[in-house]
Amino acid sequence: MPIIDSKTGKVKRDYTMEELIEKTREMRAYNMVSLTAARSGHTGGTLSIMDIAAALYLKKIRHDPQNPNWEDRDRVFWSTGHKAPALYVALGEAGYFPVEEVVKLRKLWSGFEGHPHRLKLPGVELSAGSLGQGLGVAVGCALNAKLEEKNYRVYCINGDGELDEGSIWEAIMCAAHYKLDNLVSIVDRNGLQIDGPTEEVMRLESLVDKWRAFGWNTIEIDGHNMKEILDALDEAEKVKGKPSVIIAQTTKGKGVSYAEDVVGYHGIAPKDGRSGKESLDRALEDIGDPSFTKEKVDKLLKIADDYQKEVDKKIETSMPGFSRNYWWNSSYTMKVEMDATRNGFGRAIEKLGSDERVVALGADITSSIRMNKFYAEHPERRNRFLSIGIAEANMALVASGLAKEGKIPFIGSYGVFVTGRNWDQLRTTVCYNNFNVKVADAHGGISVGQDGATHQALEEITNICYLPNMHMVIPCDSLETEKATEFIAFIEGPAVVRYAREATPLVTTKDTPYKFGLANIIRYRGEKKNFIEAFEVKLSPNYKSENEDLSIIACGPMVPEAMRAAYILKEEYGIEVRILNVHTVKPIDRKAIVKAAEETGIIITAEEHQVGGFGNIVAGVIGQGKRYDAPLLMGMVGVEDKFGESGAPWELMKIFGLTAEHIAKRAKELYDRKNGE
């Protein structure tokens, strides 16, 4: 049934087959403009699913864009949340909002998150992004329709790579058990995932036989043939007593010549921006929608640019102010180089690969987290690189088996997946058995930026540090990440290294002292040409008090911010700061923390994490070890009990109050309170 008025039951808009095909071209064009405006996003999968999105939202499902929460509407769950741009375009074309708004994709506060957020945009049924979860939700929704004797139907968009996740097959079994004939899964079978062809990453075939064996009605179609799509949807609606799956054979990057069947275009926007061989202009030429003139595209990109300018103004207005600008590389002094901490992990895993005991397990984002460095220049190591597919829980268990037999396995993924999705496996199998499994907790904190909340790890310090037998390091830059990764490889027992994705300041050198379990004490010594030269660093046992006014205790990328805060506090107010770089969070340097509390009387913790994850560990150390005759003021800087957002990493650092300016402001408040000002 086409789009209807939920109050009267009358048809609002119906499309002929020819109109649907034309609309799909238009949707692909809007999709490519929005990705270009965002300068990031998923080209491949959004283009492969677009025909199906048009068929569902413009022709098949019962829904009313003017009444998004209509009780009797059909539901569509996008389990593959990274295809959100296609969902947004479909919702816009259906009338939930002006379709031109989709060009605000991945921009802060726009609602068009990198992965969909149901509380921010009408028509979105499920906040999604962690693969393998949507089908289970769809099962629950379909069960509710049966219990309440409702006639609405439930659809779930699944990716083929997503079928690596075991939770999908639990949902498949459950749906068949309850004979949910009101449920349809649509598999975007484009044959590619991030690490390569699905059949090389983790073999799926025969998909038809597998779904059928689980008790589903199976339908195979050409996912770009509109008639076949609509016929399959109609056929599924007629099936009684079992759920249906439509396995849609598609082409990743469909409609854009340079992206078709190209693995590299899974998660990037047009490489050349507006013009060039792999550009928006070339994509629009391929798509062939004559309405997308240069003037129209200019207007759409201007909407995005104007919106970003307003965001920039709001952010800068919210920042604490000082007598001058202390931002990174904003003046001719205190210059700093930037490098992604993930590069440090890559250098370390490449070196560690020379040890025959070390094996690496990939979970489909091998290049992104730099795990590919294990074998990139060393093809002889490929037999020690094991692709597990998108299956974090199984990856932890396979690694445990390897560790039991004497190997040193490294597993890795985005932090939310590799320490969150498989937390029970880490607790019960890895830690309880004290297996020698090493975890690359990549893209920790908000550094993953535009991907949004589902991909931003803000809870794993707490999740990991309270596991017995576990070790955890959170290095401050890429050089320290390299040192920390090399060290944990050869300690006995499980260990996690948490590192960021985007470029952060280099505040250490190869000669900077590093010792596992001991904090580095950092002191600002005066403004220099290069930022790193303005500080002196010592291992905590070698440091004697200089009667500083306060201490900032930080880990990870917050260490450079703590250093910059010390710079601000000294130059603005003459306040002396002791900085503790707690790169080893477990086991933590208790002596250094207690000394800082006793000798300075003011402690501020800084973490790119839910506030208190690291801060409460520090507070616990102080509470157990500090003399009670010495007063103490304590504050914590971190994310204040919120999920992340889509936005550029440095934008998010600012709006979540994680920059040096925010640390310095909090420090001054505590300093003034202590001194009665």
N, C-alpha and C positions, 0 to 999 in steps of 0.2 A: 504494500500500500504506500502511496506517496505521502508527502508532508501534509498533515491535517491540522484542523482547528480542534483542539481537545475539548472545547466547550460545546461545539455544535456537531462535531463529527464530519464536517464538510472538508473536501479536498482543498488545500491551499495552493498546491503546486504539483503538477505531474510533469514528467519528462518523457519524451519519446526516446527510442533507442539512439537515433541520430543526435538528439540534443544531449544525451548523456555522454556520448563519445566526444562531442565538442566541449562539454563541461570538463571532462577529464583532461583535455589539453590545457584548458584555462587553469585548472587546479595545479597541473605540473608547472606551469609558468609561475604562478604565485609562489609555489613551493621553492623554486629556484631563486626567485627574487628575495624571499625571506631568508634563505640560507646565505645568500651573498651579503645581505644587510647585516646579518649576525656574524659573518666571517667564520662561522663554525656550524656544526650540525651534521646530520646524516643524510647524505645525498642518495646513496644506493637503495636502501630499504624504503625510503619515502616514495621513490619513483616506482618501485616494484609493486607496492601495495595500492597505488593511487586509483586504478580502475575499480578495485574492490571497494575502496572507500567511497567513491562516487556512487556505485551501485547501491551500497547500504544506505547512505545518508540522503541521497536524492531520489531514491526510487523504492527501496524495499522496506525499510523499517518504519513502524508507526511511531512518530514523534512529532512534537510541536515546539519549535524553537522559542515561541513566546511563552511557553510553560515547560521549562526544562525538567522540572521535578514531577511532571504529570505521572500519577501512580500507575497508569495502564500503558505507559510507553514501552516500546521494546528497548532493551539494553544492549550496548556494544562496549565490551571491555577490550582495551588495547594492552594486552599483556606485554607486547613489545613496545615499551614506552619510548624507546629511542626514535620510533617512527612518528613521534608527536607532531612534527610539522605537517604531515599528511592529514592527521586528525584535525588540526587547527584549520587547515584550508577547507576540509569537508564541512566542518561546523560553520565556518564563515559563509560558504556557498549555500548552506541550508538556511541561513538566516539567524543564527544565534548571536551574531555581531557582524559589523561591516567587515567583509572579507579583506579589505585593505589593511586592517589592523594586524594581520599576520606578519607584516614586515617588522614588527617589534619583537620578533622571535629572539629569545634568550637574553633580552634586555631587562635590566633590573626593574622590578615592580610592575612589569607589563602584564603579567598573568600568563604570558606565552613562554612558560618555563622550558628548559631543555628537555625535560621529561614531564609529562602532564601532571597537573595538580588539580584535583577535583574541586577544591575549595576556592580556587582562584579564577575559574573559567566555566561559564555555563555550558552544559552539554558533555562535559568530561565525567565519565562514570567512576573512574578509578585513578587515584594517584599511583603512578607506576614507574618502573625504571629498573628495578631488580628483577631480572628475568626469572620466569618459571612460576610466578605467583598469580597471574591473572586468571588462569583457567580454573584454579581452585575457588576463587571468588565467584566466577561465573557459575560454577556448580552450586555454590550456596544460594545464589540469586535464583537460579532455575528451580532449586528445591523449594524455595520460598513460594514461587509461583504455584507449584503443585500443592503445597500446604494450604495456601490461601485461595486456591481454585481461581487463580488469575490466568488470563489468556496471553499475557505478554511473553515474547520470545527473547532468548538471550544468545548473543553472539560474542565470540572471543577471537581476537586477532592474535595469532601465534606465529613466531618466526621459526624457521627450520633449525637454526643453530640453537634456539631456546629449548628445543626438544632434548638437548643434552642433560637438562636439569631433571633430577629424579622426581621432584615435586610435581612436574607435569604429568608423569606417568601415574602417580598416586591419584591425581585428579581425574585422569582418563579412566582409571579403574573404578573410581567412586561414581562417576557419571553413568557408566554402564550398569553398575550395581543397582542404582536407583532408577534406571530406565528413563533417563531425562530426555524425552523426545522433543522438549522445548529448547534444547541447547544445541548450538552449532559452533564448532571450532573451525576457523578458516586458517589454514597453514600457508604462509607465504613461502613457497618452496622455490627460492631463488638460487639455492645451491652454494651460496657463499656466506662466510662469516668472517670475523676480523682476521683470524690467523690463516685463512685460505678456504678452499673448497670444503664443504661440510664432510664429504666422504673421506677427506684426508685428516681433518681435525678429529672427528669422532664419527665413525660410520653410522648412518641412519637407516639405510635401505635394508629391507623393503618396507617403506613407510606404510603403504596400503595394507600389507599383510600384518604389520604390527598393530595398527589401529583396529583392524578387523578382528584380530585375535583377542583384543581387549573388549570386544563386544560392540563396536561402533559401526554404524552405516557409513560406508566410505564412498566418496565421489571424487573423481579426478577431473580437473578442467585446465584449460588454458586461461591463466589468470589475467590475460590482457584481451580476452575476447568477451565483450560485454554481454552478448547473447548467452554464452556458456555460463557466465557468472550468474546472471539472473535466473537461468533455467535451473542451475544447481541450487540456488537459494529456494526456489519454488519446490524443487524435488525434496529438499531436506524438510520443508514444512509439512509435507505429506507423510513422512515416515512416522510410524507409531511404535512405541515400545523400546526405542533405543535412541541415543544421541547420534548426531551426524557430524562427520568431519569432511570439509571440502579441502582437498589438497590441490592448491592452485600453483601450477607450474608457471613461474614468472622469471623475468630477467632483471637482475639487480641493476639499478641505474636506467631503467627502461625509458626510452625517449630522448636520452642525451647521449650522443654517440661516444664521447670520450669517457663516459662513466659506465657504459653498459658492460656487464660481466667483468668489471675491474675491482678486485679485492680492495685496493687502496681507497676507493671511493665509498667505503662503508660509512666512514665517520668524518668526512671533510666536506667543506663547501667548495665551490669552483676555485681551483688553484690560482687562476689568473684574475680573480675579482671580476670587474665589469667587462673588460675586453681582453682578448687574447685567444690562444688556441684552446685553452680549457677554461672558458670564462662564462659569465652569465649571458653575454650577447650570443656566444656560440650555442649555448644551451637553448635559448629562446628561439634561435634560428632552427635548431633541430626539432623542437616541439611544434613549431609552426602555427602558433595562435596569432592571427593577424592583428588582433586587438592590442597586443603588447607592443605598441609603438615606442620609439625612443622617449617621446614626451610622457607616456604613461609610466614607463619604468623610472624616468627621472623623478616624477611626482611621488611614486611609491618609495624610492630611496630617500627622498627628502623627508617623508613622514618619519622614517626611521632615524635619520640624522637629527631632525628637530626634537624628536623624543629623547634621544641620547643627550642632547645639549641641556634639556631640562633636568635630566637625571644628574648630570655633572654638576649643575648649579646647586641642586638639593644636597648632594653629597658634600661639596666643599663648604656650604653654609653650615653643615652640621659638625664640621671638624673643629676641635679646640684650637684657639688661636694663640700665637706667641708673637714676640717682637719682630721675628723674621721667619722665613720659610726654611724649615729643617728637613724637608722631604728628600728622599733619596736622589742624589745627583742633581739637586736643584741649584747648586752654586759651584763656583770654581774650586772650592775646597771640599774635603771629605768625600772624595770620589770613591765609588765602589763598583766592582764588577759583579755581574749577575750570572748565575748558572742554575739550571734545574737540579734539585737534589737527586732526582731519579737517575741523572747521569753518573753520579757517584756510585749508586748501586750497580749500574751497568758496568762500570770499570772494575768494581770489585768482583762481580760474578764472572766476568771474563777471566780474571786472574785465578779465581778459585776453581775454575773449570779444569785447570791443569792437574788437579788432584783427582785421581780416578774414583775416589769415594764419593765425590760430589756429583749429584744429579739434579736436574732442574725440571720442574713440572709446570706446564703452561695451561692457562685457563682462558684462552682466546683473546687476551689483550697483551700478548707477549712483548710486542714491540713498544707499546705505550708505557709499560712499567720497566722497560729496558732488560727484561729477562732474556731477550733474544741475543744479547751480547755474549751469553754463555757459549753460543755456537756460531755466531755470525761470521767470524773470521777463522773459525775452527771446525770445518765440516766433519772432521773425525769424531767430534763430540755429539753428533746428531743422535747417536744411539743412546746417549745419556740424557737427551731432552725428550720428555714424555708429554705429549699433548693429551690432556684429560678432557678437553672441551669445557663448556660452560657448566661445570659441576664441582663447585667448591667443596662441598661436603665429602664427595668421593675422593677429591684430590687430597684432602687431609688424611683420609684413611689409607689410600695407596701409599702416600709418603710414609705413613707409620709402618706399613709393612716393609718398605725399603729400609727404613731406619732400624727396624728390628734385626735386619740381616747385615747391618754394618755400614750401610750407605749414609751419606749426609745429604738428605733431600732438601731443596729449597722450593717452597711453593709460593705463589704470588698472585695477587689480583688487586683491584681497588680495595681499599681498607674496609669499606662497609661489607664487602662480600667475603673477603678472605679471613676476617676476624669476627664477622657478625653472623653471616648465613650459616657458617659451620662451627659456631661457638661450642655447641655440645660435643662435636667431634674433637675439637681442640681440648676441651675440658676432660672428657672421659677417656678418649683413646690416646691423644698425644700427651697431655700433662699427667694424667693418672698413671700411665705406663712409663712416664719420663722418657719418651722417645725423642731422639735427637733430630727433630724436625725444625727447620728454620723457615720463618714466615716473612715474606716481603709484603708489608702493609703499605701498599703504594697509594699515592694521591691522598694522603691523610689530610684532615682538616678541610678547608674550603678552597684549596688550591685548584681543584678541578673546575671551579668557576661556573661557566655557562651550562654545564651538565645538570646543575641544580641539586636539590636536597637529597634525592635518592642515591646520588653518587658521592656525596660529601660526608666523609667519616668524621664524626664529632663525638663519638662515644667509646672508642675502642681502648683508650688509656684505662678507663675504669674496667671495661670488660676483660682486658688482658692481665692487668697488674694484680688482680685478686685471684688469679689462678695459681695454685701451688705448683712449684717446679718451673714456672715460666720465667723467662728473662725478657726485658724490653729495653731497647735503645731508641731514642728519638734525637738523632743528630741535627745540628743547626744549619748545615750547608752541605754542598755536594762533596767537598773534601772530607768532612767529618763522617758523612754517610759511607764513603768508601772505606775509611778506617774502621768504623763500627761494624759494617757488614763482614769485613775480613775477620774481625775478632770473634764475632758470635758464631762464625762457622765452626770454630774449633773448641768452644766451651761445651761441656757435657750437658745435655738436656735441651728442651725446646727453647726457642728464642724468636722474638719479633723485632724487626727493624721497621720503624714508621718513617716514611719520607714523603715529600711533597711532589707535585707534578710540575708546576710552573717555575720559572726562574726566580730565585731568591738571592739576596746579597751573599757574596763570599766574604766571610768574616774570620776564616781561619786560613792557615797555610799548611804546607806539608810538614813544617817544623813546629807548628803549634802543638804543645803537649797534649797527649790523649792517653788516658788510662781507664779501661772499663771499670765502672763502679765508683770512680772518683770525679767529683765536679771540677770544672775549671772556674777559677775566680778571675773576673775581668774587671779592670779599672780604666776609666777614662783619664788620659793624661794631657789632653789639650788638643786643640784643632790642628789638623795636618792636611796636607794636600790629598792624601789617600786615607779613607776612613779607617782601614785596618791598622794603619800606623799610629792612630790616635789612642790605641788601647794597649794595655799590657796584660798578659795572660799567664797565670800560674796554676799548677795543680793545687787543689785545696790543702793538702798537708804542708805545702811549702809557703802558704800565705799567712802573714801576720796582720792583725787588725790595723787599719789606718784611721780608726775612729770615724768611720763613715756615718752619714746621717740616716741612711736607710739601705735596705737590700732589695733587689729585684731578682727573684728566683724563676728562671724560665727554662723551657725546653723547646727543641725544634726550631721552626722559623721565627718563633717569638724571641729567640736569643738576639738576633740582629735588631729587632724592635726594642728590646730592653737596652741594648747598647746605645741605640739612637736616643732613647728616653734619658739615659744617663748624660748624654751629650747636651740635650735640651735643658735638663735640670741644672747642670753645672753652669752653662752659659747664661741662662735666664735668671737663676736664683742663687747661684753659688752652692747648690746642694751637692754633696759628695755621695756617690752611689757605689755600693758593692753589687756586682752582677754575678750570679751563679748560673753557669751553663750546666744544667743537670741533663747531660746527654744520656746517662744511664738512669732510667726511671725505676728499674728493678734489676738488681739490687740498688737501692738509692743511697746516696752519700749522706748518712744521718749526721755524722760529726760536723760536716760543713754547714748543713742547714741549721742545726742547733746553735752553732757558733754565730752564724749570721743573726739569728733571732736574739741571742743574748747580747751580742756586741753592738748591734745597730738599733734594736728596739722597734723597728718598723720593717715589716715584710710585705712585699707584694708579689704574688705569683702571676705568671703570664703563660697562657696556653692557647693554642689554636684548636679548641676543643670545647665541649660543654663545660662551663665554669665549674670548678670543683673537682673535675676528674683528676687532674694533676694537683690542683690547689689543696684538695682535701687530703691527699697523700702527704703533702708537705705539712699541712696543719697537724696531721696525726703524728708525724715524726717530731714536730715541735712539742706537741702536747705530752708525748711520752718521755721526751729527753731534756726539756728545758728546765732551768732553775725557776722556781715560782716566786723568787724575790725580785725578779727583773720584769718590769712592765713590758707589754708588747702590743702594738697595733698591727693589725693584719688586714690586707685587702686582696681581692682576687680579680684578675682580668681574664675574661674568656667569653665564649658565646653564652648569652643569658637565657638558657632553657628554651632554645628555639631550634627549628630545623633550618637548614641552609636555604639559599635562594639561587636562582640563575642570575649571573652577573659576572663581570670581569673579576679575576681574583683580587686585584688591588681595590676595586670598588667594594667587594665584600669585606675585606680587611677594615675598611673605613666605616662602613655602616654597622658592622658588628662590634665596633669599638676595640679593635685589636692592634691598632697602630701605636707607635711610640708616643704620638701626641696624646692619646687616651691614657696610656700608662703614666706619662709625665703628669697629666692633670690629676689622676688618682693619687699619685705619689705626693704631689704638692698638698692635696687636701689632708692626707694623713700626717704629713710633716707639720702643717699648720695646726692641726688638732693637738699633736704631741707638744708643740711649743706654745699652746694657748693663744694662737693668733686667730 
